[in-house]
Amino acid sequence: MPASLLSRLLAAVAPGRLDPKWALFSANSFIAAMLAIYLAFRLGLERPYWAMLTVYLTAQPFAGAVRSRAVYRFLGTLLGACAALALVPVLVDQPALLSVAVTAWAALCLYISLQDRTPRSYAFLLAGYTATTIAFSSVAVPTMVFMTALSRVEEILLGIGCATLVHTLLFPSDVTTPVLKSLRGALSDAFARTTDVLSARLGEMQDTGRWKLAADITQIEILATHLRYDTAASKPDLRAIGAVQDQLALVLPMLLSVEEGLAALGERRSAELNQLLSELADWTRAPDRSPASADDLIRKCTSFEVTCRDDRCEWDRLIEAGTVARLATLIEALAAARSLSAALHDGHRTSTWSKAGFRDGHVRRRLHSDPGLAVLSVAALVVAVLGCCTVWIAAAWPEGGVAAQIAAIAAALYSSLDDPAPTLISYALWTLACLPIAAIYLFVIFPAITGFPTLVFSLAPTFLVIGYLQANPRHFIKALALGLGLISALDLQNKFSADFALFINSNAAAMIGLLAAFIAIRLLRSLSASGAAQRLLRHGWADLARLATARRPMSRARWTSIMLDRFGLVIPRLAGAATDIAAEARPLAALQIGLDLLALRQSALYDEERSDPGLQQLLPRLSRAFRWLARGNAKLKPDDAHALLAAIDNALSDTCEDAPARRQRKLALIGLRRTMFPDAHAFSSGEVPR
């Protein structure tokens, strides 16, 4: 191993920085791996090292995550094995056609997995490259394909069984605790952020901190998928957690709207509004010690009368009315989230939560997916795998199947990253670094081993260090490359045999497969952090264009969930690209625009005057404007912007507040105008052309 790599490894596991949790995780993984390889030896499995490799692929920091990953890995392996059994016997006499069919299956599975960003996607990801592994390994002896598939399933089942057993029984770490802790943290962030807005302390907060709540909600969603497999004695109800998320999801858009409204009013705020803001800030700062309850404050917001002084223009009064309406929704969401969270932490059952805000059915949260980017990932996988297969077939390369397998695995595993190429290079370098270690084991240490206990003793130092690194998120990729590369290179069998030529050829083929995946991804799939952020923003505008003309508007909770997820994805990318978030994240106002647009469409559904010419003129113009922004344009054309502003003003002028639906429409139009045209002249109904 190069000296620089060795020094970095030693620095990562220095005694003064030893983390007990990571050390325990490493010990558990090693115990499970040794148990798996021992049982594989005793059962006489074809490739015992696959059981050991599966342990390290299945190992996760939380026992619930290990269990869920084990289930998804088994299902994916079974599905991939069935696909290989269906394709190989039929197409084995047509190598080119078999290569295309197996690659097409892997591509389809990869595309499906990229549409689901939860841990469930692992099943489809594994189904894809398991089929390539079994199929390409069976080409030389097609009559043994069933035995190869069966052996692979047995080895995987043994590995996940050992990993699950050990990580569940030996000092397991439950998922429930971090989920509830994340909920508390997200709620605390929501209250702190609200206090900052109400107290006008925005300048004290970093840009990334302003958007942390969105990332918190997405992280809770991903962690919560492991709860049904958790080891905790008392697990929280997933519906209750979803209900808390739904309430927290409303906080950020309401805060954005309130913040913009207060900024637009500036020193022109009425004394009554300042008094209300002070009372609300007292409550968010310390809800338990506040003299007013949340219900009292909500009633004050809903009954708030905007002061009609002569020195105040009509637009200021409209902004103030809209801001107070947002404040009422904000406080209601915070209060419901707080009550639900308290019920969760106290262990109350679902039947006792109706007073805590568990009134409406939880809408299953939607996370952002990018079909276009998934197609590019699929294209990269197809090019890498078929490229290796072409060389394999044309040159009759004995190890060509290994290259094709590794290309499929490498192109699939990191396809969810913006730019997988740097990660693949790092993975390849650390895989290369493990080969000298493997050579020492194979040609120096293993010939002197006489039994299983000495094998365990010889492997312990290396794999305990690798397991410790794997527990550290900063070193996960290098640890995975070291561990998987070393296990594959050792190729542990019941009877020891070391062939130097085979060792060189098989590992060279693996490196060629990694190189093929890297080249294909670099040519077809790489995105910079800022490019990925801009792509996410364009998706938001495209969704708004569809929302404006949809026959039936979607629910507010569904819209908020996907847009909040985009918040959580785009902000770290803008920050990582050293971009001015305040300037570049302006299109994130799409979240608030979507809520106003939904309110506008909803008010039209309940309005007796269904044929509103102003609304019929406005919605198509909004859709065209959003489509223009979705193409990557920074702003609207001057003529289009003027026409859209005039259409909003006409609709505002024609809307009275007699009926609740009309009042909702007016507030939505005010929000749209302020968000789309923050620098426009003040609205006045007397100045709107007829």
C-alpha positions in Angstrom: 0.0 0.0 0.0 1.4 3.5 -0.8 2.8 5.4 2.2 0.3 8.3 1.8 -2.7 5.9 1.8 -1.3 4.1 4.8 -0.7 7.3 6.7 -4.3 8.5 6.0 -5.6 5.2 7.3 -3.6 5.4 10.5 -4.7 9.0 11.0 -8.4 7.9 10.7 -8.1 5.3 13.4 -5.7 7.1 15.8 -6.3 5.9 19.4 -7.0 9.4 20.7 -9.9 9.7 18.3 -11.4 6.2 18.8 -15.2 6.2 18.7 -16.8 3.4 20.8 -19.8 3.2 18.6 -17.7 2.8 15.4 -15.5 0.2 17.2 -18.6 -1.8 18.2 -20.0 -1.6 14.7 -16.7 -2.9 13.3 -16.5 -5.7 15.9 -20.1 -6.8 15.1 -19.4 -6.7 11.3 -16.3 -8.9 11.7 -18.0 -11.4 14.0 -20.9 -11.7 11.5 -18.4 -12.0 8.6 -16.5 -14.8 10.3 -19.7 -16.6 11.2 -20.9 -16.4 7.6 -17.6 -17.7 6.1 -17.5 -20.5 8.7 -21.0 -21.7 7.9 -20.3 -21.3 4.1 -17.3 -23.6 4.5 -19.3 -26.1 6.5 -22.2 -26.1 4.0 -19.8 -26.5 1.0 -21.1 -23.4 -0.9 -19.6 -22.7 -4.3 -18.3 -19.2 -3.4 -18.1 -18.8 0.4 -16.5 -15.3 0.1 -19.9 -14.0 -1.2 -21.4 -14.6 2.2 -18.6 -12.6 3.8 -18.9 -9.9 1.2 -22.7 -9.7 1.8 -22.1 -9.0 5.5 -20.1 -5.9 4.8 -22.6 -4.7 2.2 -25.5 -5.2 4.5 -23.9 -3.7 7.7 -25.5 -0.4 8.7 -25.1 1.8 11.9 -28.7 1.0 13.1 -30.1 -2.5 13.6 -33.4 -1.5 11.9 -31.4 -0.4 8.9 -29.6 -3.7 8.8 -32.9 -5.6 8.9 -34.5 -3.5 6.1 -31.4 -3.7 3.9 -31.3 -7.4 4.5 -34.9 -7.8 3.3 -34.4 -5.6 0.2 -31.1 -7.3 -0.6 -32.7 -10.8 -0.4 -35.7 -9.7 -2.6 -33.3 -8.0 -5.1 -31.1 -11.1 -5.3 -34.0 -13.4 -5.8 -35.5 -11.2 -8.5 -32.1 -10.9 -10.3 -31.5 -14.7 -10.1 -34.9 -15.3 -11.7 -34.1 -12.9 -14.5 -30.8 -14.7 -15.2 -32.5 -18.1 -15.2 -35.0 -16.8 -17.7 -32.4 -15.3 -20.1 -29.3 -17.5 -20.1 -30.9 -20.9 -21.2 -32.7 -19.2 -24.1 -30.0 -16.9 -25.4 -26.7 -18.6 -24.4 -26.1 -19.5 -28.1 -26.3 -15.8 -29.1 -23.7 -14.0 -27.0 -24.4 -10.6 -28.4 -28.1 -11.0 -27.9 -27.6 -12.3 -24.4 -25.4 -9.4 -23.5 -28.0 -6.9 -24.8 -30.9 -8.7 -22.9 -29.0 -8.9 -19.6 -27.8 -5.3 -19.9 -31.4 -4.1 -20.7 -32.7 -5.9 -17.6 -30.0 -4.2 -15.5 -30.8 -0.8 -17.1 -34.6 -1.2 -16.4 -33.9 -2.1 -12.7 -31.6 0.9 -12.4 -34.2 3.3 -13.8 -36.9 2.0 -11.4 -34.5 2.3 -8.5 -33.7 5.9 -9.3 -37.4 6.8 -9.1 -37.5 5.9 -5.4 -34.9 7.7 -3.2 -35.8 5.7 -0.1 -33.9 2.5 1.0 -36.5 0.5 -0.9 -34.7 1.3 -4.1 -31.9 -1.0 -3.1 -34.0 -4.1 -4.0 -34.3 -3.0 -7.7 -30.7 -1.8 -7.8 -29.5 -5.2 -6.6 -31.9 -7.1 -9.0 -30.1 -5.4 -11.9 -26.5 -6.2 -11.2 -27.2 -9.6 -9.6 -28.6 -10.7 -13.0 -25.4 -9.6 -14.7 -23.2 -11.4 -12.2 -25.1 -14.7 -12.5 -25.6 -14.5 -16.2 -22.0 -13.5 -17.2 -20.6 -16.1 -14.7 -22.6 -18.8 -16.3 -21.8 -18.2 -20.0 -18.9 -20.7 -20.0 -21.1 -23.5 -18.4 -24.7 -22.6 -19.2 -26.0 -26.0 -17.9 -24.9 -24.9 -14.4 -26.8 -21.6 -14.4 -29.4 -22.9 -12.0 -26.8 -24.1 -9.6 -24.9 -20.8 -9.9 -28.1 -18.8 -9.2 -29.1 -21.1 -6.3 -25.6 -20.9 -4.8 -25.7 -17.1 -5.1 -29.1 -16.9 -3.4 -27.8 -19.2 -0.6 -24.7 -17.2 -0.1 -26.5 -13.9 0.0 -29.2 -15.4 2.4 -26.4 -16.7 4.7 -24.6 -13.4 4.7 -27.7 -11.2 5.4 -28.8 -13.8 8.1 -25.5 -13.5 9.9 -25.4 -9.8 9.6 -28.9 -9.4 10.9 -28.4 -11.8 13.8 -25.2 -10.3 15.1 -26.2 -6.6 14.7 -29.6 -7.4 16.3 -28.3 -9.3 19.3 -25.0 -7.7 20.1 -25.6 -4.2 21.5 -28.1 -3.1 18.8 -28.6 0.6 17.9 -32.2 1.3 17.3 -33.6 3.7 14.7 -36.4 5.0 16.9 -34.1 7.1 19.1 -32.5 9.0 16.2 -35.9 9.5 14.5 -37.4 11.0 17.6 -34.2 13.1 18.2 -34.4 14.3 14.6 -38.1 15.3 15.1 -37.2 17.2 18.2 -34.3 18.9 16.4 -36.5 19.8 13.4 -39.2 21.2 15.7 -36.7 23.2 17.6 -35.3 24.6 14.3 -38.8 25.5 13.2 -39.5 27.5 16.4 -36.1 29.2 16.4 -36.5 30.1 12.8 -40.0 31.5 13.4 -38.7 33.5 16.4 -36.0 35.0 14.2 -38.5 36.1 11.6 -40.9 37.6 14.0 -38.2 39.3 16.0 -36.5 40.6 12.8 -33.2 38.9 13.6 -32.7 37.4 10.1 -29.3 38.9 9.6 -27.9 36.8 12.5 -28.6 33.5 10.6 -26.4 31.9 8.0 -28.0 31.3 4.6 -27.6 27.5 4.9 -29.2 27.6 8.3 -32.3 29.2 6.9 -33.1 26.2 4.8 -32.0 23.5 7.3 -35.6 22.5 8.1 -36.2 21.2 4.6 -33.2 18.8 4.8 -34.3 17.8 8.3 -37.7 16.7 7.1 -36.3 14.7 4.2 -33.8 13.0 6.6 -36.6 12.0 8.9 -38.5 10.5 6.0 -35.6 8.4 5.0 -34.8 7.2 8.5 -38.5 6.4 9.2 -38.5 3.8 6.4 -36.4 1.6 8.7 -38.8 1.8 11.7 -40.9 -1.2 10.8 -37.8 -3.3 11.1 -36.5 -1.6 14.3 -35.3 -3.4 17.4 -36.8 -0.9 19.9 -39.3 -2.2 22.3 -41.8 0.6 21.6 -41.8 2.0 18.1 -43.6 5.2 17.1 -46.5 5.1 14.7 -45.4 5.9 11.1 -48.7 7.8 10.5 -48.0 10.0 13.5 -44.5 10.8 12.3 -45.9 11.6 8.9 -48.4 13.9 10.5 -45.6 15.8 12.2 -43.7 16.1 8.9 -46.9 17.4 7.2 -47.2 20.2 9.8 -43.5 21.0 9.7 -43.6 21.1 5.9 -46.0 24.1 6.1 -43.7 26.0 8.3 -41.0 26.9 5.8 -43.3 28.3 3.0 -45.3 30.2 5.5 -42.1 31.7 7.0 -40.9 32.7 3.5 -44.2 34.5 2.8 -44.3 36.2 6.2 -40.6 37.2 5.9 -41.2 38.8 2.5 -44.4 40.5 3.6 -42.7 42.1 6.6 -39.8 43.1 4.5 -42.1 44.7 2.0 -44.0 46.6 4.7 -40.8 47.8 6.5 -41.5 50.7 8.7 -45.0 51.1 7.4 -46.3 48.3 9.6 -49.2 49.2 11.8 -48.9 49.3 15.6 -51.5 46.5 15.8 -49.4 44.2 13.6 -46.2 45.0 15.7 -48.1 44.1 18.8 -49.3 40.8 17.3 -45.8 40.0 16.1 -44.5 40.6 19.7 -47.1 38.2 21.2 -46.4 35.6 18.6 -42.6 35.9 19.2 -43.1 35.4 22.9 -45.0 32.2 22.3 -42.5 30.7 19.8 -39.6 31.6 22.1 -41.2 29.8 25.1 -44.6 28.1 24.3 -44.9 26.8 27.9 -44.3 30.1 29.6 -46.2 32.3 27.1 -49.2 34.2 28.7 -51.2 33.4 25.5 -51.9 30.0 24.1 -51.6 28.9 20.5 -55.4 28.9 20.1 -55.7 32.4 21.5 -53.1 33.7 19.0 -54.7 31.9 16.1 -58.0 33.6 17.0 -56.3 37.0 17.1 -54.8 36.4 13.7 -58.1 35.3 12.1 -60.0 38.3 13.7 -57.3 40.8 12.9 -58.6 44.0 11.4 -56.2 45.9 9.1 -56.0 49.5 10.1 -57.4 51.8 7.4 -55.6 55.1 7.9 -55.4 57.8 5.3 -51.6 57.6 5.2 -51.6 53.9 4.2 -52.0 52.9 0.6 -54.3 50.1 -0.4 -51.4 47.8 -1.3 -49.9 48.0 2.2 -53.2 47.0 3.7 -53.5 44.0 1.3 -49.9 42.9 2.2 -50.6 43.2 5.9 -53.8 41.2 5.6 -52.0 38.5 3.6 -49.2 38.4 6.1 -51.5 38.0 9.1 -53.3 35.1 7.3 -50.0 33.4 6.8 -49.2 33.9 10.4 -52.3 32.1 11.5 -51.5 29.1 9.3 -47.9 29.2 10.6 -48.9 29.2 14.3 -51.5 26.5 13.7 -48.9 24.3 12.0 -46.3 24.8 14.8 -48.8 24.1 17.5 -50.0 20.9 15.9 -46.5 19.7 15.2 -45.6 20.4 18.9 -48.6 18.6 20.3 -48.0 15.6 18.0 -44.3 15.5 18.8 -45.1 15.5 22.5 -47.6 12.7 22.1 -45.0 10.7 20.2 -42.4 11.1 22.8 -44.8 10.3 25.6 -45.8 7.0 23.8 -49.4 7.9 23.4 -51.5 5.7 21.1 -53.1 7.0 17.9 -56.6 7.2 19.5 -55.4 9.9 21.9 -53.9 12.2 19.2 -57.0 13.7 17.7 -56.6 16.8 20.0 -52.9 17.0 19.0 -53.6 17.6 15.3 -54.0 14.1 14.0 -57.2 15.0 12.3 -56.5 14.5 8.6 -55.2 11.4 6.9 -51.5 11.6 6.2 -50.7 11.9 2.5 -47.8 9.7 1.6 -44.8 12.0 1.1 -43.4 12.3 -2.4 -39.6 12.8 -2.9 -38.1 14.4 -5.9 -37.2 12.2 -8.9 -35.6 13.1 -12.2 -36.6 10.7 -15.0 -34.3 12.6 -17.5 -31.2 12.2 -15.3 -32.2 8.6 -14.7 -32.2 8.0 -18.4 -28.6 9.4 -18.6 -27.5 7.1 -15.8 -29.1 4.1 -17.6 -27.3 5.2 -20.9 -24.0 5.3 -19.0 -24.6 1.8 -17.6 -25.5 0.4 -21.0 -22.5 1.9 -22.7 -20.1 0.6 -20.0 -21.5 -2.9 -19.9 -21.9 -3.4 -23.6 -18.5 -1.9 -24.2 -16.9 -4.6 -22.0 -19.1 -7.3 -23.5 -18.0 -6.3 -27.1 -14.4 -6.6 -26.2 -15.1 -9.9 -24.3 -16.8 -11.5 -27.3 -14.6 -10.1 -30.0 -11.3 -11.0 -28.3 -12.5 -14.2 -26.6 -11.2 -12.6 -23.4 -11.4 -15.2 -20.6 -11.9 -12.6 -17.9 -14.2 -10.4 -19.9 -17.2 -11.4 -17.9 -15.6 -10.1 -14.7 -15.1 -6.7 -16.4 -18.7 -6.5 -17.5 -20.0 -7.5 -14.0 -17.9 -4.8 -12.3 -18.9 -2.2 -14.9 -22.6 -2.9 -14.2 -22.1 -2.8 -10.4 -20.0 0.4 -10.5 -22.3 2.3 -12.9 -25.3 1.4 -10.8 -24.1 1.8 -7.2 -23.2 5.5 -7.5 -25.8 6.6 -10.1 -27.7 8.7 -7.6 -24.8 11.1 -7.2 -24.6 14.4 -9.2 -21.2 13.4 -10.5 -20.3 9.7 -9.8 -17.0 10.0 -11.7 -14.8 11.3 -8.8 -16.3 8.7 -6.5 -15.5 5.9 -9.0 -11.9 7.1 -9.3 -11.6 7.1 -5.5 -13.2 3.6 -5.4 -10.8 2.4 -8.1 -7.7 3.8 -6.3 -8.6 2.2 -3.0 -9.4 -1.1 -4.7 -6.0 -0.9 -6.3 -4.5 -0.2 -2.8 -6.0 -3.4 -1.4 -4.3 -5.6 -3.9 -0.8 -5.6 -2.2 -2.6 -6.5 1.0 -4.4 -9.4 -0.7 -1.2 -10.6 -2.3 0.5 -10.7 1.1 -2.4 -12.8 2.5 -2.5 -15.1 -0.5 1.1 -15.8 -1.0 2.7 -15.2 2.4 0.1 -15.7 5.3 -2.5 -18.2 4.0 0.0 -20.9 3.1 1.0 -21.0 6.8 -2.6 -21.2 8.2 -3.6 -24.6 9.5 -7.2 -24.1 10.7 -10.2 -21.7 10.9 -9.1 -20.0 14.3 -5.8 -19.0 12.8 -7.6 -17.7 9.7 -9.8 -15.5 11.9 -6.8 -14.3 13.9 -5.0 -13.3 10.7 -7.9 -11.4 9.2 -8.9 -9.6 12.4 -6.5 -6.6 12.3 -7.2 -5.7 8.7 -11.0 -6.1 8.8 -11.5 -4.5 12.1 -9.8 -1.4 10.8 -11.9 -1.5 7.6 -15.1 -1.9 9.6 -14.1 1.0 11.8 -13.6 3.2 8.7 -16.9 2.0 7.2 -18.7 3.3 10.2 -17.3 6.8 9.6 -19.4 8.5 6.9 -16.2 10.5 5.8 -14.3 7.2 5.0 -17.2 5.0 3.9 -16.3 4.9 0.2 -12.7 4.0 0.8 -13.6 1.4 3.4 -16.1 -0.2 1.1 -13.6 -0.3 -1.7 -10.9 -1.8 0.5 -13.3 -4.3 2.1 -15.0 -5.5 -1.1 -11.9 -5.5 -3.1 -9.9 -7.4 -0.5 -12.7 -10.0 0.0 -13.0 -10.6 -3.7 -9.3 -10.8 -4.3 -8.8 -13.3 -1.4 -11.6 -15.6 -2.9 -11.7 -17.7 0.2 -12.5 -21.4 -0.5 -12.7 -24.6 1.4 -9.4 -25.7 -0.1 -6.7 -23.1 -0.4 -5.2 -22.4 -3.8 -3.3 -19.4 -4.9 -2.7 -18.8 -8.7 -0.7 -15.7 -9.3 -1.7 -15.4 -13.0 -5.4 -15.8 -12.1 -5.0 -13.2 -9.3 -3.5 -10.6 -11.8 -5.9 -11.3 -14.6 -9.1 -11.2 -12.6 -8.2 -8.0 -10.7 -7.0 -6.4 -13.9 -10.4 -7.2 -15.4 -12.1 -5.6 -12.4 -10.0 -2.5 -12.8 -10.9 -2.3 -16.5 -14.6 -2.6 -15.6 -14.3 0.3 -13.2 -12.5 2.3 -15.9 -15.2 1.6 -18.4 -17.9 2.7 -15.9 -15.9 5.9 -15.2 -15.5 6.8 -18.9 -19.1 6.2 -19.7 -20.3 8.2 -16.7 -17.8 11.1 -17.4 -19.1 11.3 -21.0 -22.8 10.9 -20.4 -23.8 11.6 -16.8 -21.5 14.0 -14.9 -23.1 17.2 -13.4 -21.5 19.9 -11.3 -23.1 20.9 -8.0 -24.4 24.2 -9.5 -25.7 22.4 -12.6 -27.6 19.9 -10.5 -29.0 22.8 -8.4 -30.2 24.6 -11.5 -31.7 21.4 -12.9 -33.7 21.0 -9.6 -34.9 24.6 -9.9 -36.1 24.1 -13.4 -38.1 21.1 -12.3 -39.9 23.3 -9.8 -40.9 25.7 -12.5 -42.0 22.9 -14.8 -44.2 21.5 -12.1 -45.8 24.9 -11.6 -46.6 25.1 -15.3 -48.5 21.8 -15.1 -50.1 22.9 -11.8 -51.6 26.0 -13.4 -53.5 24.1 -16.1 -54.2 20.8 -14.3 -57.9 19.9 -14.4 -57.8 18.8 -10.8 -55.4 20.6 -8.4 -53.3 18.3 -6.2 -53.4 18.4 -2.5 -51.4 21.0 -0.6 -49.5 18.3 1.4 -48.4 16.5 -1.7 -47.1 19.6 -3.4 -45.3 20.8 -0.3 -43.6 17.5 0.3 -42.0 17.3 -3.1 -41.0 21.0 -3.1 -39.6 20.8 0.4 -37.5 17.8 -0.7 -36.1 19.9 -3.5 -35.2 22.6 -1.0 -33.2 20.1 1.0 -31.5 18.9 -2.2 -30.7 22.3 -3.8 -29.4 24.3 -0.8 -26.4 22.0 0.0 -25.5 22.0 -3.7 -25.6 25.8 -3.9 -23.6 26.1 -0.7 -21.1 23.4 -1.9 -20.6 25.3 -5.2 -19.7 28.5 -3.2 -22.7 30.2 -4.7 -24.7 33.1 -3.2 -27.7 31.2 -2.0 -29.8 34.3 -1.5 -29.3 35.3 -5.2 -29.4 31.8 -6.8 -32.2 30.4 -4.7 -34.8 33.0 -5.7 -36.6 30.4 -7.9 -37.2 28.4 -4.7 -40.1 30.8 -4.3 -41.8 28.2 -6.5 -42.8 26.5 -3.3 -44.8 29.5 -2.1 -46.1 30.2 -5.6 -47.4 26.6 -5.8 -49.3 27.0 -2.5 -50.9 30.3 -3.7 -51.7 28.7 -7.0 -53.4 25.7 -5.3 -55.4 28.1 -3.1 -56.4 30.0 -6.2 -57.6 26.8 -8.0 -59.3 25.6 -4.9 -61.2 28.8 -4.4 -62.4 28.5 -8.0 -63.8 25.0 -7.3 -66.0 26.3 -4.5 -66.9 29.6 -6.1 -70.5 29.8 -7.4 -69.3 32.0 -10.3 -67.3 29.3 -12.1 -66.8 31.2 -15.3 -64.5 34.0 -14.0 -63.0 35.7 -17.1 -60.1 37.2 -15.0 -59.1 33.8 -13.7 -59.5 32.2 -17.1 -57.1 34.8 -18.5 -54.6 34.5 -15.7 -54.0 30.8 -15.4 -52.8 30.2 -19.0 -50.5 33.3 -18.7 -49.0 31.8 -15.5 -48.5 28.5 -17.2 -46.7 30.1 -20.1 -44.5 32.1 -17.8 -43.5 29.1 -15.7 -42.7 27.1 -18.9 -40.4 30.0 -19.9 -38.6 29.9 -16.6 -38.4 26.1 -16.7 -36.2 26.5 -19.8 -33.5 28.1 -17.7 -34.3 31.7 -18.3 -33.6 34.0 -15.4 -36.6 36.3 -15.9 -39.6 36.8 -18.1 -39.6 38.9 -21.3 -40.7 42.5 -20.6 -43.9 42.2 -22.6 -44.9 38.9 -21.0 -44.1 40.2 -17.5 -46.2 43.3 -18.1 -49.1 41.3 -19.4 -48.9 38.8 -16.5 -48.8 41.6 -13.9 -51.8 43.3 -15.5 -53.7 40.0 -15.5 -53.0 39.5 -11.7 -54.1 43.1 -11.0 -57.3 42.7 -13.0 -58.1 39.5 -11.1 -57.3 41.3 -7.8 -59.5 44.2 -8.7 -62.4 41.9 -9.6 -62.2 39.9 -6.3 -64.2 41.0 -3.3 -64.0 39.5 0.2 -67.6 38.8 0.8 -67.4 35.0 0.6 -64.6 32.9 2.3 -63.7 31.5 -1.1 -63.3 35.0 -2.6 -61.1 36.0 0.4 -58.9 33.0 -0.1 -58.6 33.9 -3.8 -57.6 37.5 -2.9 -54.9 36.3 -0.5 -53.6 33.9 -3.1 -53.4 36.7 -5.7 -51.6 39.0 -3.3 -49.1 36.2 -2.6 -48.6 35.5 -6.4 -48.1 39.2 -7.1 -45.6 39.8 -4.3 -43.6 36.6 -5.2 -43.6 37.0 -8.9 -43.1 40.8 -9.0 -41.4 41.9 -5.7 -40.2 45.1 -7.3 -43.4 46.1 -9.0 -45.3 49.3 -8.2 -47.9 49.2 -5.4 -51.3 47.8 -6.4 -54.3 50.1 -6.5 -57.7 49.0 -7.7 -58.4 52.5 -9.0 -55.4 52.3 -11.4 -56.2 48.9 -13.0 -57.2 49.4 -16.6 -60.6 48.0 -17.7 
